[in-house]
Amino acid sequence: MNPIIKNILAVITGVLVGSIVNMGIVMISGSIIPPPEGGDITTMEGLKATIHLFQPKHFIFPFLAHALGTLVGAFVAAKIAAARPLSIGLIIGVFFLIGGIINITMLNGPVWFTILDLVAAYLPMAYLGTRWATR
């Protein structure tokens, strides 16, 4: 297979697998740590309207979803990549970082979570996933 096509497929697969992991964690989060009383996490509008009720414990699973989705997506992409696995893995990290920035600007969550999420959940996890894949 052409290496360019294989790398494009690696990125697409990494994004898809990472998104599935992300959404899976988000879907189970409410059953492990219930949302605050009156908190609606089923829609973006409900989440935006009730995010001020969230305590730090309510941000554990969103962070894990972002970090583990990126980690697994980068790992898978780097494993599939024909060449330059670090670049391919970091592309996954940048993709999820852009999604995180969009999400944060829409939700307007607490500053501490914004900083933690943007600094620790995307590029470092993409780098780590890529390194694990290339060992």
C-alpha positions as a Markdown table, in Angstrom:
| # | Residue | x | y | z |
|---|---|---|---|---|
| 1 | Met | 0.0 | 0.0 | 0.0 |
| 2 | Asn | 1.2 | 3.5 | -0.8 |
| 3 | Pro | 2.7 | 5.0 | 2.4 |
| 4 | Ile | 0.8 | 8.3 | 2.0 |
| 5 | Ile | -2.5 | 6.5 | 1.8 |
| 6 | Lys | -1.5 | 4.3 | 4.8 |
| 7 | Asn | -0.6 | 7.3 | 6.8 |
| 8 | Ile | -3.9 | 9.0 | 5.9 |
| 9 | Leu | -5.8 | 5.9 | 6.9 |
| 10 | Ala | -3.7 | 5.8 | 10.2 |
| 11 | Val | -4.9 | 9.3 | 11.1 |
| 12 | Ile | -8.5 | 8.6 | 10.2 |
| 13 | Thr | -8.4 | 5.3 | 12.2 |
| 14 | Gly | -6.7 | 7.0 | 15.2 |
| 15 | Val | -9.3 | 9.8 | 15.2 |
| 16 | Leu | -12.2 | 7.3 | 15.0 |
| 17 | Val | -10.8 | 4.9 | 17.7 |
| 18 | Gly | -9.9 | 7.9 | 20.0 |
| 19 | Ser | -13.4 | 9.4 | 19.6 |
| 20 | Ile | -15.0 | 6.0 | 20.4 |
| 21 | Val | -12.9 | 5.8 | 23.6 |
| 22 | Asn | -13.7 | 9.4 | 24.5 |
| 23 | Met | -17.4 | 9.0 | 24.0 |
| 24 | Gly | -17.4 | 5.6 | 25.8 |
| 25 | Ile | -15.9 | 7.2 | 28.9 |
| 26 | Val | -18.3 | 10.2 | 28.7 |
| 27 | Met | -21.2 | 7.8 | 28.4 |
| 28 | Ile | -20.4 | 5.8 | 31.5 |
| 29 | Ser | -19.3 | 8.9 | 33.6 |
| 30 | Gly | -22.8 | 9.8 | 34.8 |
| 31 | Ser | -23.4 | 6.4 | 36.2 |
| 32 | Ile | -20.1 | 6.4 | 38.2 |
| 33 | Ile | -20.2 | 10.0 | 39.4 |
| 34 | Pro | -23.8 | 11.3 | 39.1 |
| 35 | Pro | -24.2 | 14.8 | 37.8 |
| 36 | Pro | -25.2 | 17.5 | 40.4 |
| 37 | Glu | -28.8 | 17.8 | 41.4 |
| 38 | Gly | -30.6 | 19.4 | 38.6 |
| 39 | Gly | -27.6 | 19.0 | 36.2 |
| 40 | Asp | -28.5 | 18.0 | 32.7 |
| 41 | Ile | -25.5 | 16.4 | 30.9 |
| 42 | Thr | -27.4 | 14.9 | 28.0 |
| 43 | Thr | -27.2 | 18.0 | 25.8 |
| 44 | Met | -24.7 | 20.7 | 25.2 |
| 45 | Glu | -27.2 | 23.3 | 26.2 |
| 46 | Gly | -28.1 | 21.6 | 29.4 |
| 47 | Leu | -24.4 | 21.1 | 30.2 |
| 48 | Lys | -23.7 | 24.7 | 29.5 |
| 49 | Ala | -26.6 | 25.9 | 31.7 |
| 50 | Thr | -25.6 | 23.7 | 34.7 |
| 51 | Ile | -21.8 | 23.5 | 34.5 |
| 52 | His | -21.6 | 26.1 | 37.4 |
| 53 | Leu | -23.1 | 23.4 | 39.7 |
| 54 | Phe | -20.2 | 21.0 | 39.0 |
| 55 | Gln | -17.7 | 20.1 | 41.7 |
| 56 | Pro | -14.1 | 19.1 | 40.9 |
| 57 | Lys | -15.2 | 15.4 | 41.0 |
| 58 | His | -17.5 | 16.0 | 38.1 |
| 59 | Phe | -14.5 | 16.9 | 35.9 |
| 60 | Ile | -12.6 | 13.6 | 36.5 |
| 61 | Phe | -14.3 | 11.7 | 33.7 |
| 62 | Pro | -14.2 | 14.4 | 31.1 |
| 63 | Phe | -10.5 | 14.7 | 31.7 |
| 64 | Leu | -10.0 | 11.0 | 31.5 |
| 65 | Ala | -12.1 | 10.9 | 28.3 |
| 66 | His | -10.0 | 13.5 | 26.7 |
| 67 | Ala | -6.7 | 12.1 | 27.8 |
| 68 | Leu | -7.4 | 8.4 | 27.2 |
| 69 | Gly | -9.1 | 9.1 | 23.9 |
| 70 | Thr | -6.1 | 11.0 | 22.7 |
| 71 | Leu | -3.7 | 8.4 | 24.1 |
| 72 | Val | -5.4 | 5.4 | 22.4 |
| 73 | Gly | -6.0 | 7.3 | 19.2 |
| 74 | Ala | -2.3 | 8.3 | 18.9 |
| 75 | Phe | -1.3 | 4.7 | 19.8 |
| 76 | Val | -3.4 | 3.2 | 17.1 |
| 77 | Ala | -2.4 | 5.7 | 14.5 |
| 78 | Ala | 1.3 | 5.3 | 15.3 |
| 79 | Lys | 1.0 | 1.5 | 15.1 |
| 80 | Ile | -0.7 | 1.8 | 11.6 |
| 81 | Ala | 1.6 | 4.5 | 10.2 |
| 82 | Ala | 3.8 | 3.6 | 7.4 |
| 83 | Ala | 6.4 | 6.2 | 8.3 |
| 84 | Arg | 6.9 | 9.1 | 10.8 |
| 85 | Pro | 4.8 | 7.6 | 13.6 |
| 86 | Leu | 5.6 | 10.5 | 15.9 |
| 87 | Ser | 4.2 | 13.0 | 13.4 |
| 88 | Ile | 1.1 | 10.9 | 12.9 |
| 89 | Gly | 0.5 | 10.5 | 16.6 |
| 90 | Leu | 1.0 | 14.2 | 17.2 |
| 91 | Ile | -1.5 | 15.0 | 14.4 |
| 92 | Ile | -4.0 | 13.0 | 16.5 |
| 93 | Gly | -3.1 | 15.1 | 19.5 |
| 94 | Val | -3.6 | 18.3 | 17.6 |
| 95 | Phe | -6.9 | 17.1 | 16.3 |
| 96 | Phe | -8.2 | 16.4 | 19.8 |
| 97 | Leu | -6.6 | 19.6 | 21.1 |
| 98 | Ile | -8.6 | 21.6 | 18.6 |
| 99 | Gly | -11.8 | 19.7 | 19.6 |
| 100 | Gly | -10.9 | 20.5 | 23.3 |
| 101 | Ile | -10.5 | 24.2 | 22.6 |
| 102 | Ile | -13.8 | 24.3 | 20.7 |
| 103 | Asn | -15.5 | 22.5 | 23.6 |
| 104 | Ile | -14.0 | 24.7 | 26.3 |
| 105 | Thr | -15.0 | 27.9 | 24.4 |
| 106 | Met | -18.6 | 26.6 | 24.1 |
| 107 | Leu | -18.9 | 25.4 | 27.7 |
| 108 | Asn | -17.0 | 28.1 | 29.5 |
| 109 | Gly | -15.9 | 25.8 | 32.3 |
| 110 | Pro | -13.7 | 26.6 | 35.3 |
| 111 | Val | -10.3 | 28.1 | 34.5 |
| 112 | Trp | -8.4 | 25.4 | 36.5 |
| 113 | Phe | -10.0 | 22.6 | 34.4 |
| 114 | Thr | -9.4 | 24.5 | 31.1 |
| 115 | Ile | -5.7 | 24.8 | 31.9 |
| 116 | Leu | -5.4 | 21.2 | 33.1 |
| 117 | Asp | -7.3 | 19.9 | 30.1 |
| 118 | Leu | -5.4 | 21.8 | 27.5 |
| 119 | Val | -2.0 | 21.3 | 29.0 |
| 120 | Ala | -2.1 | 17.7 | 30.1 |
| 121 | Ala | -4.8 | 15.8 | 28.1 |
| 122 | Tyr | -3.9 | 16.2 | 24.5 |
| 123 | Leu | -0.3 | 16.7 | 23.2 |
| 124 | Pro | 1.4 | 14.9 | 26.2 |
| 125 | Met | -1.0 | 12.0 | 25.8 |
| 126 | Ala | -0.5 | 11.8 | 22.1 |
| 127 | Tyr | 3.3 | 11.8 | 22.6 |
| 128 | Leu | 3.0 | 9.1 | 25.3 |
| 129 | Gly | 0.7 | 6.9 | 23.1 |
| 130 | Thr | 3.0 | 7.3 | 20.2 |
| 131 | Arg | 6.1 | 6.3 | 22.2 |
| 132 | Trp | 4.3 | 3.3 | 23.6 |
| 133 | Ala | 3.3 | 2.2 | 20.1 |
| 134 | Thr | 6.9 | 2.6 | 18.7 |
| 135 | Arg | 8.6 | 0.5 | 21.4 |
